[in-house]
Amino acid sequence: MQARPPQPVPVPEVLAEAALVHRLGQARQVLLTELEKIIVGQHEVLEQLLYAILCRGHCLLEGVPGLAKTVMVQTLGSILHLTFHRIQFTPDLMPADITGTDIIQEDPHTGRRQFEFMPGPLFTNLLLADEINRTPPKTQAALLEAMQERRATCRGRTYELPEPFFVLATQNPIEQEGTYNLPEAQLDRFMFMVKVGYPTQDEEIEILRRTTGDQKVPVSQVFSAAEILQLQRLVRQVPVADHVFEFAVKLVRATRPGPQETPEVTKWLQWGAGPRAGQQLILGGKARALLHGRFHVTTEDLVALAKPVLRHRLICNFAAQAAGLTPDLIVERLVQHTAGATPHA
C-alpha cells in the first residue's frame, strides 16, 4: 500500500509571527515618535536602544552630563510598559545594594525568626546603572552574573530575574577623577556602546522651549513586556545568508592583531574583538531588519551597527593614540577593507 503524502498542517504561530513582523515594521515610527515627544534629536541613539532590546542586549551610553541619558531610559521604559529601577553608582556602593540581601524577619504568630531575601533594584525589567564607572570593580562585578545569566546569587541561593531584563548603563567620558575603568570582561557583556553627542543648534533651541515651561507631555504605551518577549524570540528566527555570516566573521577577525591581511591592525590595536562581537553583529542585524520591515539581514545592517558593536571591544595601542586614531576611525577602515574583500558585500 502506497504511503499518503504528508498533508500541510496550518500553523497559527506562523500567521501570528507574520502579523507581529508587520506590526513591528509599522510600530518603529510610532516608537520613535513617542520617544521624540520627550527626547529631542538623538535618532540614531534611540534606534540602537530599540535594537538592543529586541536582542535581549545591554547598552553602555557614553556622553557628557546633561544630554538626557537618564530621561531617555525612563521614557523608553514607559513606552514599553516595563518596570524601571535606577541605581546611582557611587564609590561606597556595595554589591548587596544592587542584588539585595537577607534580613531577619520574625513570624508574628510563632515568634520564630528566619532569614528572608529582600530583592534589590536589580530585580526589574529595565535597570539604569547611572555612572557605572564611579563604583569599585567589586560592585561592578555584581552586575556580571545578572547581565549574562539573568539571575542573581545571594548567600549561595540563586534567584531568577524578571523577563525581559536589560541593563542600560551610563558613564561620563571626560571626568576621570574618582572613576574606575570597566574591566574588559564587563565591557564585552554590553551589546552596544552608544555615543550620545551634543544636539544641533536647532535641537538645543527646541530643548529649551520644551523644558523651561510647565507643560508635561504624556507618552503612549506601544508594546507590553509579553509582546517584547515574543519579538525577542522572533528576532532569532530571521534568516541570514552565508555571505552575511562571512562578512561578520571577516570583520571581527580583522580586528585581531596578528598575521592578518590588514597590517594596520597590528600597528594600531593591542587587542581585538572576540566571537561574541560576531554574535552581536548578527543579532543586531536581525533586529534592524525587523524594525525596517524586512525578514532578512543584509551586510548593510552589519555596517550600520559595526561601530556600536566594536568600539568598546578594541584596545588601541600607543601608536594609535599618538596618531589621533580612535576606535571609530579604525572600525571605519576595517569595514571598508572587509566590504571590498567579501563577495556580495
N, C-alpha and C positions, 0 to 999 in steps of 0.2 A: 504494500500500500504506500503510495507516494505521500511524503510529508507535505502538509499545507504550508505555504509560505507565511512567515510571521505577519500579522496584521498590525498596521500602525496604531499606536495607542496614543490618544490625546494626553498631552502633559499640561495640566493647568499652570504648573510652575513656570513653564516657558513663556506662556502668554502673560503671566503676571510680571516676569522679568522684562519682557519686551515693553510692557506698559511703563515699568519703572524707568527703563532707559529713556523712553520718550519723555517721561515726566521730568527726569533729571536734566535732559537737554533743554527743556523749556524753563526749568527752575533755576538754571545757572544765572540767567539775567535777573530773575526775581531775587535770588540770594544776594547778588551784588547790589541790586537796587536797595534792598533793606539795609545792608551794611553801610551803603553810602548815605543813608539818612543821618547816620551818626558820624561816620568817618569820611573826611574829605580827601579825595585822591587815593593814593596807595593801592591802585587797581591790581598791580602785579603781586603785591604782598597779600592781598585778600584772596586772590585766586590760589596762590601757593598754600595758604592755610586750608582752603577747601580741599585741595588735592591731598594734603596730609591726612585730613580727617577721613576721607574716603579710603585711604590706605592703612588706617589704624596706626599712622605715624605720629611722631612727636616733632615739634619745631622749636628751634632756638632763634629768637628775634633779637637782632643786634641793632642798636640805634641809640642816639643821644637822648637824654631825658626830654620829655615834653612832646613826644611825637605820637602820643595816644596809643601806645602799645597795650597798656592795660585796658583802656576803654575798648579797643579793638577786640580783645579776647572776651571781655564781658558781653559785648554786643553779639558776638558770634554764639556764645552760649545761650543767649535769649532767643535768637532766631532759630536755633536748632533745638530749643527746648531741652537743654541739658542742665544738670546740676553743676554748679560752679563754686570752686573754692580758690582763694588766693593765699599764698604764703609769701610774706616779705622776708627774704633771706637776709640774715644778719650774722656777724661773727660769733655771737653767743647762741645761735640756734642749734638745738640738739636733734639727733635722729628721731627720738621719741616725739618731738614736737611735730614731726611730719607724719610718721606712721601711726602714732597712738601708743597707748601704754596700758598696762594692767593696773587697776586700782582695787583696793579692798572695799567690798560692799557688805553690809550686814543685812541679812534677811529679817524684816520686821516681825515676822511670825515666829521664827525659830530662834532668832538671835545668832544664828550661825554666820560666820564670816567666810567669805571666799573672794578670790580674785575675779574680776570682771573686766574684759577688754573694752576700752573706750577708744573707738576709732578716731584717728587724727584727720586732718584736712585732706590727706591723700585719698581718702575714700569718697570719690566724686567722679563725675563724668569728665569734667574739664578742669584741669588744675593749672593755675597760673603760678609759676615759680618766678617771682619777681626778683630781679638782680641776683640770679643764681650764683654768680661768681663772687658774692660777698660773704659766703659761708665756707668754713673749712672743708677739706676733702672728705672727712669722716661723715659729715652731714650730707654733702653732695652724693656720697655713695649710697645713702639711704634710698635715693631715687632709682638706682641702677636696677635692682630687682623688680621694682614696680614697672619701670619703663619696658623692660624686656619680657618679664614673665607675667605681668598683670596680676601680681599678688604681693603681699607684704608679710614679713615674719616678725613676730614679737614673742619673746621668751620661748622660742622653739616651736611655736604654733604658727601655722600658715593661714592667712586669710585672703580670700579671693577679692579682687577689686571689682567694682561695678562695670558693666559693659554698656556702651563703649567707654573707653578711658583714653584720655590724651593729656600729655604734658606740653604746655606751651610756656617756654622759659624766656626770660629777657636778660640781657646783660648790656652794660654801658661800655662802649669800646674806648672811651677817652680817659676815664678816671680809673687809674690803676692802683692808687694807694689804698691799702686795706682790702684788696681783692685777691682771690685765689683762682688761678687759671684752671679751667675744667680739664681733667685728665683726658687723654686721647680715647680711652675706653668709653668714657661717658659721652664725649662728643660724637662718637660713632653711633651711639644709640639714637641720636636725633636724625630723623629722615632728612630734614632741610635745615640749613642755616639761612634765615631770611634777613636780608639787609633792609632796614627801614630808613629811608632817606628823608631829607628835608622836602617840604612841599614847594610847589612853584609859587610865584608871587600871587597869581590869581587864586590858587588854592588857599594860600595863607590869608588873603582878604576874606574869603568865604568862611574860613575857620573862625576869624574874629567876629564875623557877622553872626554866626550860629551860637558861639559860646559866650557872648557877652550880654545876651538877653536872658529872659526868664521863661522862654518857651521850651517845653520838653517834647521831643518828637518820639512817639511810640513806634516800636517795630513789631512786625507780624511774625508769627511762627511759621516756618516753611516746612521743616522736617522734624519728626519726632525721633527719639532715641531708637525705637524699634525699626523705623524706616532707615536710619543710618546704618544699623546692623545689616539690614537687607542689602543696602548699597555696597557695604564693605565686602559682603560675600559675592556680589555681582562683579565687583572690580576684578576679583581673582579669575573670573570666567572669561574675561575679554581675551580673544586670541591674539597671539603675537607671531609674526612671520620670522623665519630663520634669519633673514638678513638684518632684522631689528635686534635680535639676540646677539648676532655677530657684532653689530655696531656698538652695543652696550659693553660687551666684553673687551673689544679693542680699545674703546675709550678709557675704561677703567684700568686696563693693563698698561696703557700708555703713560699713566701717572706714576708708575713704579720705577725708581732708579735701577739701572742695570743695563744689560746689553739689549736695549730696545731699538726700534727703528727711529726713534726721536731722540737724538743726542741732547736736545735742550733739557730734557727731563733730568738727566744725570747732572747737568750743570746747575739747575735751578731748585731741584727738590731733594730734600733729605729723606722724605718718606712719602709713599703714595697711598692710594685707597685700596681697601680690601674687598673681598667678594660681596660684602653687604652693600657696598655702593652700587654694584650692578643690580642687585635685587631691588634697591630703592628706585633706581632709574626706570626699571621695567614697570614696577608697581605705579610709580608716579605717572609714567606714560599711559598706563591703562586708565587711571583716574582722569587725566587730562582729556583723553579721547572721549570718555563718557560725558564729561562736562561740556564737551563741544559737539555732543550728539552723534558720536561715532562709536562703533563697536569693533574697532581695530586700531592698533597702535602703529604710528609711523616714526621714522627716525627724527622727524621734525619735533615730535613730542619729547624725545630724549634730549635733543639740542636745547629746547626751551627750558629744560629742568637741570641741565648739566651744572650750572653754577651753584644753585642752592643745594644740590646733592653732593658736590665735590669740594666746594670751597673750604669746608671745615675738616675735610679728611686729608688735605695736603699740608705738608710741613715744608715751608720754604727754607732753604739754607741761607748762609750769609751772602753768597754771591747774588742771589735773587733780591735780597733786601737792599744790598748796595746798588743794584741796578734799578731799584724802584719798581720791581715786578711784584704784583700782588697775586694771590691765588686765582682771582677772577681773570686777570690777563693771561695767566698760564693756561687756565681752562679754555679760554677762547682759542688760543693757538692749538691746543690739543684737539679741540673739536674740529677745527679747520683741517688739521692733518688727518684725523680719523675719517672725516667725511670724504676726503679725497682718496683714501685708501680702501674704503668699503664699497663694494658694488651696490648699486641701487640706493645709495645713501643720499 
